[in-house]
């Protein structure tokens, strides 16, 4: 199975409002980005499991200049690295968190932003914040 199909599976889960990652069936190591073999033990045996969606801000950066015309109205915005309870880290965006409120170890949880009728992307909000969007 090509890695592109694994990426499609990840995004299909997101479209169903589920944040899922692969977990090795041999050593139980969680992983993201999706791939065919475990980086820990080399096993090709894995499964998709749903994440708790809870984690904390590991790092972030603020973008002040749009690289594409579609993002002109969005700047400035934060790109964050979230470390999830399962141990994986992923790059995402935030919703409902002001740029000056972002800090290392800020507790966050996943929420999903609909970008079309059939697609959603994972974003993060301060843990305990009401869902919207």
BALOBA-1460 file (C-alpha; in Angstrom, 3 decimals):
// residues 133
<rec num="1" residu="x" x="0.000" y="0.000" z="0.000"/>
<rec num="2" residu="x" x="1.583" y="3.321" z="-1.038"/>
<rec num="3" residu="x" x="2.046" y="5.993" z="1.632"/>
<rec num="4" residu="x" x="-0.387" y="8.238" z="-0.278"/>
<rec num="5" residu="x" x="-3.194" y="5.766" z="0.435"/>
<rec num="6" residu="x" x="-2.269" y="5.860" z="4.134"/>
<rec num="7" residu="x" x="-2.540" y="9.647" z="4.010"/>
<rec num="8" residu="x" x="-5.976" y="9.291" z="2.435"/>
<rec num="9" residu="x" x="-7.063" y="7.028" z="5.303"/>
<rec num="10" residu="x" x="-5.904" y="9.617" z="7.853"/>
<rec num="11" residu="x" x="-7.890" y="12.368" z="6.107"/>
<rec num="12" residu="x" x="-10.958" y="10.120" z="5.759"/>
<rec num="13" residu="x" x="-10.994" y="9.682" z="9.549"/>
<rec num="14" residu="x" x="-10.691" y="13.464" z="9.946"/>
<rec num="15" residu="x" x="-13.646" y="13.962" z="7.621"/>
<rec num="16" residu="x" x="-15.613" y="11.744" z="10.013"/>
<rec num="17" residu="x" x="-14.472" y="14.025" z="12.869"/>
<rec num="18" residu="x" x="-12.116" y="11.380" z="14.278"/>
<rec num="19" residu="x" x="-8.429" y="11.919" z="14.978"/>
<rec num="20" residu="x" x="-6.817" y="8.539" z="14.359"/>
<rec num="21" residu="x" x="-3.211" y="7.443" z="14.262"/>
<rec num="22" residu="x" x="-1.457" y="4.226" z="13.462"/>
<rec num="23" residu="x" x="-0.222" y="2.049" z="16.322"/>
<rec num="24" residu="x" x="2.274" y="-0.772" z="15.904"/>
<rec num="25" residu="x" x="0.796" y="-4.155" z="16.778"/>
<rec num="26" residu="x" x="4.222" y="-5.460" z="17.824"/>
<rec num="27" residu="x" x="5.608" y="-2.755" z="20.153"/>
<rec num="28" residu="x" x="2.444" y="-0.595" z="20.524"/>
<rec num="29" residu="x" x="4.258" y="2.576" z="19.439"/>
<rec num="30" residu="x" x="1.913" y="5.252" z="18.077"/>
<rec num="31" residu="x" x="3.016" y="7.075" z="14.940"/>
<rec num="32" residu="x" x="2.267" y="10.046" z="12.787"/>
<rec num="33" residu="x" x="2.784" y="10.629" z="9.832"/>
<rec num="34" residu="x" x="1.255" y="7.378" z="8.550"/>
<rec num="35" residu="x" x="3.759" y="4.876" z="7.155"/>
<rec num="36" residu="x" x="4.067" y="1.198" z="6.332"/>
<rec num="37" residu="x" x="6.611" y="0.146" z="8.964"/>
<rec num="38" residu="x" x="7.251" y="0.994" z="12.605"/>
<rec num="39" residu="x" x="10.271" y="3.249" z="13.136"/>
<rec num="40" residu="x" x="10.722" y="1.681" z="16.577"/>
<rec num="41" residu="x" x="10.829" y="-2.044" z="15.796"/>
<rec num="42" residu="x" x="10.460" y="-2.287" z="12.008"/>
<rec num="43" residu="x" x="7.239" y="-4.274" z="12.162"/>
<rec num="44" residu="x" x="4.860" y="-4.017" z="9.206"/>
<rec num="45" residu="x" x="1.894" y="-4.905" z="11.496"/>
<rec num="46" residu="x" x="-0.189" y="-1.916" z="12.555"/>
<rec num="47" residu="x" x="-3.742" y="-0.710" z="13.157"/>
<rec num="48" residu="x" x="-5.617" y="2.586" z="13.151"/>
<rec num="49" residu="x" x="-6.849" y="3.677" z="16.578"/>
<rec num="50" residu="x" x="-8.685" y="6.798" z="17.649"/>
<rec num="51" residu="x" x="-6.670" y="9.318" z="19.636"/>
<rec num="52" residu="x" x="-7.922" y="10.906" z="22.842"/>
<rec num="53" residu="x" x="-7.481" y="14.207" z="20.992"/>
<rec num="54" residu="x" x="-5.921" y="15.717" z="24.137"/>
<rec num="55" residu="x" x="-2.434" y="17.100" z="24.372"/>
<rec num="56" residu="x" x="-0.427" y="20.240" z="24.887"/>
<rec num="57" residu="x" x="1.356" y="22.836" z="22.807"/>
<rec num="58" residu="x" x="4.912" y="21.643" z="22.234"/>
<rec num="59" residu="x" x="5.979" y="24.598" z="20.067"/>
<rec num="60" residu="x" x="4.555" y="27.200" z="17.707"/>
<rec num="61" residu="x" x="5.334" y="29.938" z="15.247"/>
<rec num="62" residu="x" x="3.329" y="32.908" z="14.028"/>
<rec num="63" residu="x" x="3.049" y="33.639" z="10.311"/>
<rec num="64" residu="x" x="2.796" y="37.329" z="9.419"/>
<rec num="65" residu="x" x="3.065" y="37.112" z="5.631"/>
<rec num="66" residu="x" x="0.764" y="35.072" z="3.432"/>
<rec num="67" residu="x" x="2.662" y="32.765" z="1.097"/>
<rec num="68" residu="x" x="-0.463" y="32.173" z="-1.003"/>
<rec num="69" residu="x" x="-3.255" y="34.590" z="-1.928"/>
<rec num="70" residu="x" x="-5.832" y="32.338" z="-0.250"/>
<rec num="71" residu="x" x="-4.275" y="33.118" z="3.154"/>
<rec num="72" residu="x" x="-4.055" y="36.933" z="2.922"/>
<rec num="73" residu="x" x="-7.089" y="37.422" z="5.184"/>
<rec num="74" residu="x" x="-5.787" y="34.892" z="7.729"/>
<rec num="75" residu="x" x="-2.487" y="36.532" z="8.774"/>
<rec num="76" residu="x" x="-1.245" y="36.665" z="11.382"/>
<rec num="77" residu="x" x="-1.964" y="33.066" z="12.391"/>
<rec num="78" residu="x" x="-0.233" y="30.436" z="14.492"/>
<rec num="79" residu="x" x="1.006" y="27.057" z="13.359"/>
<rec num="80" residu="x" x="1.403" y="24.818" z="16.379"/>
<rec num="81" residu="x" x="3.062" y="21.520" z="17.136"/>
<rec num="82" residu="x" x="0.821" y="19.567" z="19.484"/>
<rec num="83" residu="x" x="2.132" y="16.650" z="21.496"/>
<rec num="84" residu="x" x="-0.794" y="14.311" z="22.056"/>
<rec num="85" residu="x" x="-1.292" y="11.987" z="25.025"/>
<rec num="86" residu="x" x="-0.363" y="9.038" z="22.799"/>
<rec num="87" residu="x" x="3.101" y="10.540" z="22.262"/>
<rec num="88" residu="x" x="2.762" y="11.624" z="18.641"/>
<rec num="89" residu="x" x="3.340" y="15.203" z="17.595"/>
<rec num="90" residu="x" x="1.448" y="16.876" z="14.796"/>
<rec num="91" residu="x" x="1.412" y="20.281" z="13.131"/>
<rec num="92" residu="x" x="-1.934" y="22.026" z="13.141"/>
<rec num="93" residu="x" x="-3.675" y="25.325" z="13.749"/>
<rec num="94" residu="x" x="-5.638" y="26.718" z="16.661"/>
<rec num="95" residu="x" x="-9.196" y="27.949" z="17.052"/>
<rec num="96" residu="x" x="-10.392" y="30.311" z="19.758"/>
<rec num="97" residu="x" x="-6.913" y="30.936" z="21.166"/>
<rec num="98" residu="x" x="-5.482" y="34.444" z="20.807"/>
<rec num="99" residu="x" x="-1.901" y="34.572" z="19.581"/>
<rec num="100" residu="x" x="-0.747" y="36.134" z="22.861"/>
<rec num="101" residu="x" x="-2.362" y="33.266" z="24.834"/>
<rec num="102" residu="x" x="-0.338" y="30.512" z="23.153"/>
<rec num="103" residu="x" x="2.378" y="29.106" z="25.382"/>
<rec num="104" residu="x" x="4.405" y="25.932" z="25.850"/>
<rec num="105" residu="x" x="2.407" y="23.213" z="27.642"/>
<rec num="106" residu="x" x="-0.966" y="24.933" z="27.070"/>
<rec num="107" residu="x" x="-3.499" y="22.075" z="27.373"/>
<rec num="108" residu="x" x="-5.449" y="21.619" z="24.139"/>
<rec num="109" residu="x" x="-7.948" y="19.261" z="22.567"/>
<rec num="110" residu="x" x="-8.861" y="18.507" z="19.000"/>
<rec num="111" residu="x" x="-11.745" y="20.114" z="17.188"/>
<rec num="112" residu="x" x="-12.496" y="19.867" z="13.485"/>
<rec num="113" residu="x" x="-12.871" y="22.641" z="10.941"/>
<rec num="114" residu="x" x="-15.016" y="21.827" z="7.937"/>
<rec num="115" residu="x" x="-13.326" y="22.971" z="4.731"/>
<rec num="116" residu="x" x="-15.869" y="21.481" z="2.333"/>
<rec num="117" residu="x" x="-18.974" y="19.338" z="2.382"/>
<rec num="118" residu="x" x="-16.806" y="16.198" z="2.563"/>
<rec num="119" residu="x" x="-13.594" y="17.311" z="4.268"/>
<rec num="120" residu="x" x="-12.565" y="18.435" z="7.737"/>
<rec num="121" residu="x" x="-9.176" y="19.197" z="9.195"/>
<rec num="122" residu="x" x="-8.040" y="18.804" z="12.798"/>
<rec num="123" residu="x" x="-7.444" y="22.032" z="14.713"/>
<rec num="124" residu="x" x="-6.867" y="22.574" z="18.414"/>
<rec num="125" residu="x" x="-8.604" y="24.683" z="21.051"/>
<rec num="126" residu="x" x="-7.878" y="25.280" z="24.717"/>
<rec num="127" residu="x" x="-8.954" y="22.168" z="26.607"/>
<rec num="128" residu="x" x="-12.485" y="22.503" z="27.974"/>
<rec num="129" residu="x" x="-13.528" y="25.203" z="25.506"/>
<rec num="130" residu="x" x="-16.965" y="24.757" z="23.909"/>
<rec num="131" residu="x" x="-16.980" y="23.275" z="20.400"/>
<rec num="132" residu="x" x="-17.715" y="25.527" z="17.451"/>
<rec num="133" residu="x" x="-17.175" y="25.076" z="13.729"/>
